[in-house]
Every structure is written in C-alpha cells, then in structure tokens.
Amino acid sequence: MSERYRGVGALAGGAAGFAIAVGLAQNAHADLLTHKDLTLAVAKTIVETAIADCKAKGYAVSAVVVGRDGETLVAMRGDNASPHTLENARRKAYTARSFRQSTAAYAKKFADNDPTVRQQVTLPNVIAIPGGLPIKVGDDIVGGVGLSGSPGVDEPCVQAGLDKVADELK
C-alpha cells in the first residue's frame, strides 16, 4: 500500500475511533441516574412545622430530616425536649428512609418477630419505634423524617410537617 493510502486509512481509523468514543460517551450519559434531592428550605420547613405541631399539643420534641443517602440535613431539638429525643428522631428518620416505610409499620414487623427485621435492628442507626416517615416524590424516596418526644403523637406531628411541603414534593 502506498503512503497516500496508509494516511487515508489512518484518518478513517481515527474518525471511526472518534465515532466509537462519542457513541460510548452517549451510552455512558444515558446510564447516569437522575434524581431529586431535598433542599435545605424544604427540610427545615418539615422540621419546624412538625415541632410546632407537637408543641401546640403540649409536647416538647425533637425532629430530624435525613436526605436520600441517610445523611442528616436538619436536626432541631425543641425547647425543653429531653436529650435523647434528638438521637431517637434521627434514627427514626434514617429507618424510614432506609426501609421505605413508616417506622410504625417497621415496629409492627419487629413486634411480630419478623426474623429479617430482628436482624436489621442490630444495624447502626436503625430503630423500631413509631414516629418516622419516608419523604416521597411520587414513588421515589428522597429522604426520611423522624420525631421523638410525644408518645403516640410523633407520627401525626411528622405528617403535619410533610403536609406543609406537599406542593414542593410533587
């Protein structure tokens, strides 16, 4: 083959390589996950509303919102709330997020001796106590919220916080 044709072949090979690289890049882009995350403003509104709702019912509570990856976004201990309530709220939020269900439903499985749940509660940050709800955008779980300090009223206070931001979670 002459030098002239080898040069054209190299150019054609380079162009083909470029086309393959572009195709791979497009495929890689198509494989990326896209999702929504909670903003600080939404997380803060959930916590503040939940605490205010329970305070209006006579309870001093703490509330926590965790994000998609279980990391704490907002944690607030209400006036006169017991020290343990902040940690309980965080663990409830984490559990609701991790297992994509209310901690009341999770606690029921624990009480019913579900063997899987019995093992899961040995994991760090997991707790089987009512008062935590997953935060959803459609069917996507974007976080969790937990509240502690108002026996039997935690979940309704959490729901008040979620109701306050319902339009932002669409």
Contacts in CASP RR format, 6 or more apart in sequence:
PFRMAT RR
TARGET T0000
AUTHOR 0000-0000-0000
METHOD contacts of the structure
MODEL  1
MSERYRGVGALAGGAAGFAIAVGLAQNAHADLLTHKDLTLAVAKTIVETA
IADCKAKGYAVSAVVVGRDGETLVAMRGDNASPHTLENARRKAYTARSFR
QSTAAYAKKFADNDPTVRQQVTLPNVIAIPGGLPIKVGDDIVGGVGLSGS
PGVDEPCVQAGLDKVADELK
35 68 0 8 1.000
35 140 0 8 1.000
35 142 0 8 1.000
36 137 0 8 1.000
36 140 0 8 1.000
36 142 0 8 1.000
37 67 0 8 1.000
37 68 0 8 1.000
37 142 0 8 1.000
38 65 0 8 1.000
38 67 0 8 1.000
38 68 0 8 1.000
38 73 0 8 1.000
38 135 0 8 1.000
38 142 0 8 1.000
38 143 0 8 1.000
39 168 0 8 1.000
40 73 0 8 1.000
40 74 0 8 1.000
42 165 0 8 1.000
42 168 0 8 1.000
42 169 0 8 1.000
43 65 0 8 1.000
43 67 0 8 1.000
43 73 0 8 1.000
43 74 0 8 1.000
44 65 0 8 1.000
44 74 0 8 1.000
45 161 0 8 1.000
45 164 0 8 1.000
45 165 0 8 1.000
46 63 0 8 1.000
46 65 0 8 1.000
46 74 0 8 1.000
46 135 0 8 1.000
46 145 0 8 1.000
46 158 0 8 1.000
46 161 0 8 1.000
46 162 0 8 1.000
46 164 0 8 1.000
46 165 0 8 1.000
47 63 0 8 1.000
47 64 0 8 1.000
47 65 0 8 1.000
47 74 0 8 1.000
47 75 0 8 1.000
47 76 0 8 1.000
47 145 0 8 1.000
47 161 0 8 1.000
48 76 0 8 1.000
49 160 0 8 1.000
49 161 0 8 1.000
49 163 0 8 1.000
49 164 0 8 1.000
49 165 0 8 1.000
50 61 0 8 1.000
50 63 0 8 1.000
50 145 0 8 1.000
50 146 0 8 1.000
50 147 0 8 1.000
50 157 0 8 1.000
50 158 0 8 1.000
50 160 0 8 1.000
50 161 0 8 1.000
51 61 0 8 1.000
51 62 0 8 1.000
51 63 0 8 1.000
51 76 0 8 1.000
51 78 0 8 1.000
51 147 0 8 1.000
51 157 0 8 1.000
53 156 0 8 1.000
53 157 0 8 1.000
53 160 0 8 1.000
53 161 0 8 1.000
54 60 0 8 1.000
54 61 0 8 1.000
54 147 0 8 1.000
54 149 0 8 1.000
54 150 0 8 1.000
54 153 0 8 1.000
54 154 0 8 1.000
54 157 0 8 1.000
55 61 0 8 1.000
55 78 0 8 1.000
55 79 0 8 1.000
57 150 0 8 1.000
57 153 0 8 1.000
57 157 0 8 1.000
58 150 0 8 1.000
59 149 0 8 1.000
59 150 0 8 1.000
59 153 0 8 1.000
59 157 0 8 1.000
60 78 0 8 1.000
60 79 0 8 1.000
60 80 0 8 1.000
60 81 0 8 1.000
60 82 0 8 1.000
60 85 0 8 1.000
60 149 0 8 1.000
61 78 0 8 1.000
61 81 0 8 1.000
61 85 0 8 1.000
61 89 0 8 1.000
61 147 0 8 1.000
61 148 0 8 1.000
61 149 0 8 1.000
61 150 0 8 1.000
61 154 0 8 1.000
61 157 0 8 1.000
62 75 0 8 1.000
62 76 0 8 1.000
62 77 0 8 1.000
62 78 0 8 1.000
62 81 0 8 1.000
62 85 0 8 1.000
62 86 0 8 1.000
62 88 0 8 1.000
62 89 0 8 1.000
62 147 0 8 1.000
62 148 0 8 1.000
62 149 0 8 1.000
63 75 0 8 1.000
63 76 0 8 1.000
63 89 0 8 1.000
63 145 0 8 1.000
63 146 0 8 1.000
63 147 0 8 1.000
63 148 0 8 1.000
63 157 0 8 1.000
63 158 0 8 1.000
64 72 0 8 1.000
64 74 0 8 1.000
64 75 0 8 1.000
64 76 0 8 1.000
64 86 0 8 1.000
64 89 0 8 1.000
64 90 0 8 1.000
64 92 0 8 1.000
64 93 0 8 1.000
64 145 0 8 1.000
64 146 0 8 1.000
64 147 0 8 1.000
65 72 0 8 1.000
65 73 0 8 1.000
65 74 0 8 1.000
65 75 0 8 1.000
65 93 0 8 1.000
65 135 0 8 1.000
65 143 0 8 1.000
65 144 0 8 1.000
65 145 0 8 1.000
65 146 0 8 1.000
66 72 0 8 1.000
66 73 0 8 1.000
66 90 0 8 1.000
66 93 0 8 1.000
66 94 0 8 1.000
66 97 0 8 1.000
66 143 0 8 1.000
66 144 0 8 1.000
66 145 0 8 1.000
67 73 0 8 1.000
67 97 0 8 1.000
67 135 0 8 1.000
67 142 0 8 1.000
67 143 0 8 1.000
67 144 0 8 1.000
68 97 0 8 1.000
68 141 0 8 1.000
68 142 0 8 1.000
68 143 0 8 1.000
70 93 0 8 1.000
70 94 0 8 1.000
70 97 0 8 1.000
70 98 0 8 1.000
70 143 0 8 1.000
70 144 0 8 1.000
72 90 0 8 1.000
72 93 0 8 1.000
75 86 0 8 1.000
75 89 0 8 1.000
75 90 0 8 1.000
77 83 0 8 1.000
77 85 0 8 1.000
77 86 0 8 1.000
81 149 0 8 1.000
82 149 0 8 1.000
84 148 0 8 1.000
85 148 0 8 1.000
85 149 0 8 1.000
86 148 0 8 1.000
88 127 0 8 1.000
88 129 0 8 1.000
88 148 0 8 1.000
88 149 0 8 1.000
89 146 0 8 1.000
89 147 0 8 1.000
89 148 0 8 1.000
90 125 0 8 1.000
90 146 0 8 1.000
91 125 0 8 1.000
91 126 0 8 1.000
91 127 0 8 1.000
91 129 0 8 1.000
92 103 0 8 1.000
92 127 0 8 1.000
92 129 0 8 1.000
92 131 0 8 1.000
92 132 0 8 1.000
92 146 0 8 1.000
92 147 0 8 1.000
92 148 0 8 1.000
92 154 0 8 1.000
93 132 0 8 1.000
93 143 0 8 1.000
93 144 0 8 1.000
93 145 0 8 1.000
93 146 0 8 1.000
94 125 0 8 1.000
94 126 0 8 1.000
94 127 0 8 1.000
94 144 0 8 1.000
95 103 0 8 1.000
95 106 0 8 1.000
95 125 0 8 1.000
95 126 0 8 1.000
95 127 0 8 1.000
95 128 0 8 1.000
95 132 0 8 1.000
96 102 0 8 1.000
96 103 0 8 1.000
96 106 0 8 1.000
96 131 0 8 1.000
96 132 0 8 1.000
96 133 0 8 1.000
96 134 0 8 1.000
96 143 0 8 1.000
96 144 0 8 1.000
96 145 0 8 1.000
96 146 0 8 1.000
97 134 0 8 1.000
97 135 0 8 1.000
97 141 0 8 1.000
97 143 0 8 1.000
97 144 0 8 1.000
98 125 0 8 1.000
98 126 0 8 1.000
99 106 0 8 1.000
99 120 0 8 1.000
100 134 0 8 1.000
100 141 0 8 1.000
101 134 0 8 1.000
102 130 0 8 1.000
102 131 0 8 1.000
102 132 0 8 1.000
102 133 0 8 1.000
102 134 0 8 1.000
102 155 0 8 1.000
103 127 0 8 1.000
103 128 0 8 1.000
103 129 0 8 1.000
103 130 0 8 1.000
103 131 0 8 1.000
103 132 0 8 1.000
103 133 0 8 1.000
103 146 0 8 1.000
104 130 0 8 1.000
104 131 0 8 1.000
104 132 0 8 1.000
104 155 0 8 1.000
106 117 0 8 1.000
106 128 0 8 1.000
107 128 0 8 1.000
107 129 0 8 1.000
107 130 0 8 1.000
109 117 0 8 1.000
109 128 0 8 1.000
110 117 0 8 1.000
110 118 0 8 1.000
110 121 0 8 1.000
110 128 0 8 1.000
111 128 0 8 1.000
117 128 0 8 1.000
120 126 0 8 1.000
121 127 0 8 1.000
121 128 0 8 1.000
129 148 0 8 1.000
130 152 0 8 1.000
130 154 0 8 1.000
130 155 0 8 1.000
131 146 0 8 1.000
131 147 0 8 1.000
131 148 0 8 1.000
131 154 0 8 1.000
131 155 0 8 1.000
131 158 0 8 1.000
132 144 0 8 1.000
132 145 0 8 1.000
132 146 0 8 1.000
132 147 0 8 1.000
132 154 0 8 1.000
132 155 0 8 1.000
132 158 0 8 1.000
133 144 0 8 1.000
133 145 0 8 1.000
133 146 0 8 1.000
133 155 0 8 1.000
133 158 0 8 1.000
133 159 0 8 1.000
133 162 0 8 1.000
134 141 0 8 1.000
134 143 0 8 1.000
134 144 0 8 1.000
135 141 0 8 1.000
135 142 0 8 1.000
135 143 0 8 1.000
135 144 0 8 1.000
135 145 0 8 1.000
135 162 0 8 1.000
135 169 0 8 1.000
136 142 0 8 1.000
136 169 0 8 1.000
137 169 0 8 1.000
137 170 0 8 1.000
138 169 0 8 1.000
138 170 0 8 1.000
142 169 0 8 1.000
145 158 0 8 1.000
145 161 0 8 1.000
145 162 0 8 1.000
146 154 0 8 1.000
146 158 0 8 1.000
147 154 0 8 1.000
147 155 0 8 1.000
147 157 0 8 1.000
147 158 0 8 1.000
148 154 0 8 1.000
150 157 0 8 1.000
162 169 0 8 1.000
END
